[in-house]
Structure formats: structure tokens, C-alpha cells
Amino acid sequence: MSGLLRTIASRAAPSLRQPTVVQRANLYSGPAKGKVGAAESVIGIGLFALAILGPAGWILAHLEDYKKKE
């Protein structure tokens, strides 16, 4: 039985010692390639807000329908 445990430990130990995923960040130090306008910013923020708050608003608007037992 100890031979089996040694075999399992010897195979598992290298993977436990070193990280299997190496993360590298892509950093750019230069300025942006193009400027983002005010209209683009408003549209982008509006779409993000709609995507996040839209489903919650739908549920709250139809809360009475969900409470009905049919």
C-alpha cells in the first residue's frame, strides 16, 4: 500500500510545487490611438446601465404578476 501512495505522491508533487498557469499582463505605455467622444461615452455607459439594471427593472415591474398563484 505504501508503494502505491509513493507513486501517487511522486506524480502529484511536481504539479503542486509549481504554478500550472503563468499569467502575464499586457501593458502599453503609449497614449490611446483615438479619442473617445462624449456621445460615445454616454451611449456606452447607457448600454451598460441598461444591461445591468434592465432585468431587475423588468422583475420589479412585473412583481404582482409573479405573486399570483394560478
Long-range contacts (C-beta under 8 A, 24 or more apart in sequence): none
